[in-house]
Amino acid sequence: MKERGKAGKPSVDERYTQWKSLVPVLYDWLANHNLVWPSLSCRWGPQLERATYKNRQRLYLSEQTDGSVPNTLVIANCEVVKPRVAAAEHISQFNEEARSPFVKKFKTIIHPGEVNRIRELPQNSKIVATHTDSPDVLIWDVESQPNRHAVLGAAESRPDLILTGHQDNAEFALAMCPTEPFVLSGGKDKSVVLWSIHDHITASATDSGSAKSPASASKSGGDKAPDSVTVGPRGIYQGHDDTVEDVQFCPSSAQEFCSVGDDSCLILWDARAGTSPATKVEKAHNADLHCVDWNPHDENLILTGSADNSVRMYDRRNLISNGVGSPIYKFEGHKAAVLCVQWSPDKASVFGSAAEDGLLNVWDHEKIGKKKERVGTRMPNSPPGLFFQHGGHRDKVVDFHWNTSDPWTIVSVSDDCESTGGGGTLQIWRMSDLIYRPEDEVLAELEKFKSHILTCSSKA
């Protein structure tokens, strides 16, 4: 057991123990899956089956190894238990060192280098893009790729497409467009690069799997692996003064996107207006920016997360061409660098933020400024807007993803190398609906439950 933290604050182990004791109260469902190797990214794939008590869905992960076995892109099948099905005592009884029965490895792709980022194509989530420690973006048709056995010396899988255009490594900044088969990337060359993969894929997925292999859509180009097609950029955009750490498309336009970087800048781009920034916020934070997300419900709102431990929300209508612009609000609830932010698909004002402090915070910006935040939804002295804190990870939470098929369900992953000496933790979870539903609904349900208990007691 680690020593108690400074100033009487609980250590990581003490905080985790306290969290685990509250799991039956806070969660509708939770699955804990131990990873032998850390995964730096996690993404939901297509839903495969809907059943009475649970749904089956693809899940994309990676294995970042020490070189004794190859790095891999993992396609798993996940059983997602439906709301109000799991028993409270069941979800709280899990072994941190065990693998979850709800997560089964389906296919392994031997990846050329470690997998730093995974992103799926919204129009066909069987098409996946990955970033590694190279200038290229790799595109995979995960259904047509052969299943491989990851042993030392095994040949690397061949990506279906290789997107070229960066002049230096592009490791983390990666996005795929919601409206068209476009890919966006940022890298150490300080540039943002845009590609179209429209001519190389079938973008409309069907249950039978209509995606033709991109490798078979065109003959080989360049001197890459014989089955890999290379695709050059549609546009290269210059405006950052340091590494680009994250990029995101506007939800309704393939021509508009944004980027953040180690130069502390938030830049908005419009490809129709050229390759220079449309708007540049010089000091979006007081440190490097790690992540950005564009609200799919309200396209004026953009979130940024930073090494200054904060999340900031910008309204693009307030940003003007000379780079002046103040955030609508600063969310300060993390104790370490924020690594990932994402808006909820289920409510326009809700978003999550994950950080190196091991916490995944869920916020509702509509709660800020109201005279009375709902009783019980936030602890005394907690930051305004924060209404749920997922404390199931004991090391930095490197990625998370809201599930668009199962409301309020999140997959999150932590890199546990610093706390346990290796491996990682994958958790799939859904907070109790009593936490986020309207207060009058919750009180009415609890009153009905109370009346039921009293009726049963009187009969007894």
C-alpha positions in Angstrom: 0.0 0.0 0.0 1.3 3.4 -0.9 1.8 6.0 1.8 -0.9 8.6 2.4 -0.6 11.6 0.2 0.5 15.1 1.2 -1.6 17.3 3.5 -3.7 14.3 4.5 -5.0 13.7 1.0 -5.8 10.0 0.2 -3.2 8.1 -1.8 -4.1 6.5 -5.2 -4.8 3.2 -3.5 -6.9 4.7 -0.8 -8.9 6.7 -3.3 -9.4 3.5 -5.4 -10.6 1.5 -2.4 -13.1 4.2 -1.5 -14.3 4.3 -5.1 -14.8 0.6 -5.4 -16.9 0.5 -2.2 -19.3 3.0 -3.9 -19.6 1.1 -7.3 -23.0 -0.5 -6.5 -24.4 2.9 -5.7 -22.9 5.0 -8.5 -23.0 2.6 -11.5 -25.7 0.9 -13.5 -23.0 -1.4 -15.0 -19.3 -1.7 -14.9 -16.8 -4.2 -16.5 -13.1 -4.2 -15.6 -10.7 -5.8 -18.0 -7.0 -6.2 -17.2 -4.6 -5.6 -20.1 -1.2 -7.4 -20.3 0.1 -4.5 -22.4 -1.1 -0.9 -22.2 -3.4 0.4 -24.9 -3.0 4.1 -25.7 -6.4 4.3 -27.5 -9.8 2.7 -27.3 -12.7 3.2 -29.7 -16.2 1.7 -30.2 -16.8 -0.1 -33.6 -20.0 -1.2 -35.2 -22.8 -2.8 -33.2 -23.2 -6.4 -34.2 -26.3 -7.6 -32.4 -29.1 -6.4 -30.2 -30.6 -8.8 -27.7 -33.0 -8.7 -24.7 -30.4 -8.1 -21.9 -27.2 -7.2 -23.7 -25.9 -5.9 -27.0 -22.7 -7.1 -28.8 -20.4 -4.6 -30.3 -16.9 -4.3 -31.8 -14.2 -2.6 -29.7 -10.8 -1.4 -31.0 -7.8 -1.5 -28.8 -4.0 -1.8 -29.1 -1.1 -3.6 -27.4 1.9 -1.4 -26.8 4.6 -4.0 -26.0 8.2 -4.0 -24.8 9.5 -5.6 -28.1 9.4 -9.2 -26.9 6.2 -9.6 -29.0 4.9 -7.3 -31.8 2.8 -4.3 -31.3 -0.8 -5.0 -32.3 -4.1 -3.5 -33.2 -6.8 -5.6 -31.5 -10.4 -6.0 -32.6 -12.5 -7.3 -29.7 -16.1 -8.3 -29.3 -17.8 -6.7 -26.3 -21.0 -7.6 -24.6 -22.7 -4.4 -23.4 -25.2 -5.1 -20.7 -28.4 -3.1 -21.0 -29.6 -0.5 -18.4 -31.0 -1.8 -15.2 -30.1 -5.4 -15.9 -26.9 -6.0 -13.9 -27.2 -6.7 -10.2 -25.4 -4.2 -7.9 -23.5 -6.9 -6.0 -22.3 -8.4 -9.3 -20.8 -5.3 -10.8 -18.8 -4.5 -7.7 -17.2 -8.0 -7.4 -14.3 -8.0 -9.9 -10.7 -8.9 -9.8 -8.4 -6.2 -10.9 -5.9 -8.7 -12.3 -8.4 -10.7 -14.3 -9.9 -10.3 -17.8 -13.6 -9.5 -18.1 -15.9 -12.1 -19.6 -17.6 -9.3 -21.4 -14.5 -8.6 -23.6 -13.2 -11.2 -26.0 -10.4 -10.8 -28.5 -11.8 -11.4 -32.0 -8.8 -10.5 -34.3 -5.2 -9.4 -34.1 -3.5 -7.2 -36.6 0.3 -7.0 -36.3 0.9 -3.2 -36.4 4.0 -1.6 -37.9 5.2 0.2 -34.8 3.2 1.0 -31.6 -0.4 2.2 -32.0 -0.6 5.7 -30.5 -4.1 6.6 -31.8 -7.1 4.8 -33.3 -10.0 6.5 -35.0 -12.9 4.9 -36.9 -14.7 6.3 -40.0 -18.2 7.3 -38.9 -19.8 6.3 -42.2 -18.3 2.9 -41.9 -16.7 2.1 -38.6 -15.1 -1.1 -40.1 -12.6 1.3 -41.6 -10.0 2.4 -39.0 -7.1 4.9 -39.1 -4.0 4.6 -36.8 -1.1 6.7 -35.9 2.3 5.3 -35.1 5.8 6.8 -34.7 6.2 7.7 -38.4 5.0 10.4 -40.7 2.3 8.2 -42.3 -1.3 7.5 -41.3 -2.3 3.9 -41.8 -5.8 2.9 -42.9 -7.2 -0.6 -42.1 -10.3 -2.5 -43.3 -10.5 -4.5 -40.1 -13.0 -7.0 -41.4 -10.9 -8.0 -44.5 -7.6 -8.0 -42.7 -6.4 -11.5 -41.8 -6.2 -12.6 -38.1 -2.5 -12.9 -37.1 -0.7 -14.6 -34.3 1.5 -12.0 -32.6 4.8 -13.8 -31.9 8.4 -12.5 -32.0 9.6 -12.3 -35.6 6.2 -12.4 -37.2 5.8 -10.3 -40.3 3.8 -7.0 -40.0 0.3 -6.8 -41.3 0.0 -4.7 -44.4 -2.3 -1.6 -44.1 -4.9 -1.2 -46.8 -3.9 2.4 -47.4 -0.9 4.6 -46.4 -1.6 8.3 -46.3 1.5 10.4 -46.9 2.2 14.1 -46.6 3.8 14.8 -43.2 7.5 15.6 -43.2 8.1 14.4 -39.7 6.5 11.9 -37.3 2.7 12.3 -36.8 1.9 10.4 -33.5 -1.3 11.5 -31.9 -3.4 14.2 -33.8 -5.9 12.1 -35.8 -9.6 12.5 -36.8 -12.0 11.1 -39.4 -14.8 13.2 -40.8 -18.5 12.6 -39.8 -19.9 13.7 -43.2 -17.4 12.4 -45.8 -14.5 9.9 -45.9 -11.9 12.5 -45.1 -8.9 12.0 -42.7 -7.2 14.7 -40.8 -3.8 14.5 -39.1 -1.3 16.7 -37.3 2.4 16.1 -36.5 5.8 17.2 -35.3 6.3 19.1 -38.7 3.8 21.7 -37.2 1.4 21.0 -40.1 -2.2 19.8 -40.4 -2.8 17.4 -43.3 -6.1 16.5 -45.0 -6.8 13.5 -47.2 -9.8 12.1 -49.0 -10.1 8.3 -49.1 -13.3 8.4 -51.0 -11.9 6.6 -54.1 -10.5 3.8 -52.1 -13.3 2.6 -49.9 -17.0 1.7 -50.0 -18.3 4.2 -47.4 -21.7 2.7 -46.9 -21.5 -0.3 -44.5 -24.1 -3.1 -44.5 -24.7 -6.0 -42.2 -23.0 -8.3 -44.6 -19.9 -6.1 -44.8 -20.0 -4.1 -48.0 -16.6 -2.5 -47.4 -14.3 -3.6 -50.2 -10.7 -3.9 -49.2 -9.0 -0.6 -50.0 -6.0 -2.6 -51.1 -8.0 -4.2 -53.9 -9.6 -0.9 -55.0 -6.4 0.3 -56.7 -3.1 -1.0 -57.8 -0.1 -0.5 -55.6 1.5 3.0 -55.6 5.1 3.9 -54.6 7.7 1.6 -53.1 5.6 0.6 -50.1 4.5 -2.9 -49.3 3.0 -4.4 -52.5 -0.5 -4.6 -51.2 -0.6 -1.1 -49.7 -1.9 1.8 -51.7 -0.4 5.2 -51.0 -2.6 8.3 -51.0 -1.2 11.9 -51.2 -2.7 14.8 -49.3 -5.7 16.9 -50.4 -4.3 19.9 -48.5 -1.4 20.8 -46.1 -2.2 23.6 -43.6 0.5 25.7 -41.9 0.0 27.9 -38.9 1.3 26.2 -35.8 4.7 27.0 -34.3 5.2 23.6 -32.6 3.9 20.0 -32.7 0.2 19.6 -33.5 -1.3 17.4 -30.7 -4.9 17.0 -31.8 -7.3 17.8 -34.6 -11.1 17.6 -35.1 -13.6 18.2 -37.9 -16.6 20.4 -37.7 -19.5 18.0 -37.3 -21.3 19.2 -40.4 -18.5 20.1 -42.8 -15.5 18.3 -44.3 -14.0 21.7 -45.2 -13.9 23.1 -41.6 -11.7 21.7 -38.9 -9.7 22.8 -35.9 -6.3 21.9 -34.3 -4.4 22.5 -31.1 -0.7 22.1 -30.3 2.3 22.6 -28.1 2.4 26.2 -29.1 -0.7 26.8 -26.8 -2.7 27.7 -29.9 -6.2 26.8 -31.0 -6.6 27.2 -34.8 -9.8 27.1 -36.9 -9.3 26.2 -40.6 -11.6 26.5 -43.6 -10.2 24.6 -46.6 -12.3 26.6 -49.0 -10.4 29.8 -48.0 -6.9 28.4 -48.5 -4.2 26.8 -46.3 -3.7 29.6 -43.8 -5.6 29.8 -40.5 -9.2 31.1 -40.6 -8.9 32.0 -36.9 -5.9 31.6 -34.5 -6.2 31.9 -30.7 -2.6 32.5 -29.6 -2.9 31.7 -25.9 -5.8 29.3 -25.7 -4.2 27.9 -22.5 -1.2 28.6 -20.3 0.6 25.5 -21.5 0.7 22.9 -24.2 -2.7 21.8 -25.6 -3.3 18.1 -25.8 -6.8 17.7 -27.0 -9.8 19.3 -28.7 -13.4 18.4 -29.5 -16.2 20.1 -31.5 -19.8 19.8 -30.1 -21.9 17.7 -32.5 -25.1 19.3 -31.1 -24.0 22.9 -31.1 -21.3 23.7 -33.7 -20.4 27.0 -32.0 -18.9 25.2 -29.0 -15.3 23.8 -28.9 -13.5 22.1 -26.0 -9.8 22.2 -25.4 -7.7 20.3 -22.8 -4.2 21.2 -21.7 -1.1 20.5 -19.6 -2.3 23.3 -17.4 -4.8 20.8 -15.9 -7.8 22.6 -17.2 -10.5 22.2 -19.8 -11.7 25.4 -21.6 -14.9 25.9 -23.7 -14.8 28.3 -26.6 -17.6 29.8 -28.6 -16.3 30.3 -32.2 -18.6 33.3 -32.7 -16.4 35.1 -30.0 -13.2 34.4 -31.9 -12.0 37.0 -34.3 -9.3 37.0 -37.0 -6.6 38.7 -35.0 -6.5 35.8 -32.6 -8.3 37.5 -29.7 -10.7 35.3 -27.9 -11.6 34.3 -24.3 -13.2 31.0 -23.3 -16.8 30.9 -22.1 -15.7 28.9 -19.1 -12.6 27.3 -17.6 -13.2 23.9 -16.0 -10.7 23.3 -13.3 -11.2 19.9 -11.6 -8.1 17.9 -12.6 -4.8 17.7 -10.7 -2.7 16.8 -13.7 -2.5 17.3 -17.5 -5.8 16.7 -19.4 -5.2 14.2 -22.2 -8.6 13.7 -23.7 -11.9 15.6 -24.0 -15.1 14.5 -25.7 -18.7 15.8 -25.9 -21.5 13.4 -25.0 -23.6 12.1 -27.9 -26.6 11.9 -25.5 -26.9 15.4 -24.1 -25.6 18.6 -25.8 -24.3 20.2 -22.6 -22.4 17.2 -21.2 -18.8 16.2 -21.9 -16.1 14.1 -20.4 -12.4 14.9 -19.6 -9.6 12.4 -18.8 -6.3 13.2 -17.3 -2.9 12.0 -15.9 -4.4 12.2 -12.4 -6.3 8.9 -13.2 -9.7 10.5 -13.2 -12.4 10.8 -15.9 -14.6 13.7 -15.0 -18.1 14.2 -16.5 -19.4 17.8 -16.7 -22.6 19.6 -17.6 -21.9 23.2 -18.5 -25.6 24.0 -18.2 -25.3 23.5 -14.4 -22.9 26.4 -14.1 -24.3 29.6 -12.7 -27.6 28.0 -11.6 -28.6 29.0 -8.0 -28.8 25.4 -6.9 -27.1 22.5 -8.4 -29.0 19.3 -7.8 -28.4 17.9 -4.3 -26.2 14.8 -4.3 -24.8 15.3 -7.8 -21.7 17.0 -6.7 -19.6 16.9 -3.6 -19.0 20.0 -1.5 -16.2 22.1 -2.8 -16.2 20.3 -6.2 -15.8 22.5 -9.3 -19.0 24.0 -10.8 -20.4 21.8 -13.6 -18.7 18.6 -12.4 -21.4 16.0 -11.7 -19.7 12.7 -11.9 -16.1 11.5 -11.3 -15.0 8.0 -12.5 -12.3 6.9 -10.2 -11.8 3.3 -11.4 -8.4 3.9 -12.9 -5.2 4.0 -10.8 -3.0 5.6 -13.3 -3.3 8.1 -16.2 -6.4 7.8 -18.3 -5.1 8.0 -21.9 -8.3 7.7 -23.8 -12.1 7.2 -23.6 -15.0 7.0 -26.0 -18.7 7.5 -25.5 -20.9 4.8 -27.1 -23.3 6.2 -29.7 -25.2 2.9 -29.8 -25.7 2.4 -26.0 -26.6 5.8 -24.3 -24.4 7.0 -21.4 -22.0 4.1 -21.8 -18.2 4.8 -21.9 -15.1 2.8 -22.5 -11.9 4.2 -20.9 -8.4 2.9 -20.7 -5.4 3.7 -18.5 -1.7 3.1 -18.9 -0.7 1.5 -15.6 3.1 1.3 -16.2 4.0 3.8 -13.6 1.7 2.4 -10.8 2.0 -1.3 -11.4 5.1 -1.7 -13.5 3.2 -2.7 -16.7 0.0 -3.3 -18.4 -3.2 -1.3 -18.4 -6.8 -1.3 -17.4 -9.8 -1.2 -19.7 -13.2 -0.3 -18.1 -16.6 -0.2 -19.7 -19.1 1.6 -17.5 -22.4 3.4 -17.3 -23.3 5.7 -14.3 -26.7 5.2 -12.6 -29.4 7.0 -14.5 -30.5 8.5 -11.1 -27.5 10.8 -11.4 -28.2 12.4 -14.8 -32.0 12.2 -15.2 -34.2 15.3 -14.4 -34.6 15.7 -10.6 -38.4 15.6 -10.7 -38.3 12.2 -12.5 -35.8 10.8 -10.0 -37.7 12.0 -6.9 -41.0 10.6 -8.4 -39.3 7.2 -8.9 -37.8 7.2 -5.4 -41.2 8.1 -3.9 -42.8 5.2 -5.8 -40.1 2.9 -4.6 -40.6 4.1 -1.0 -44.3 3.6 -1.2 -43.7 0.0 -2.5 -41.4 -0.7 0.4 -43.9 0.6 2.9 -46.7 -1.4 1.4 -44.6 -4.6 1.5 -43.6 -3.9 5.1 -47.2 -3.4 6.2 -48.3 -6.7 4.5 -45.4 -8.5 6.3 
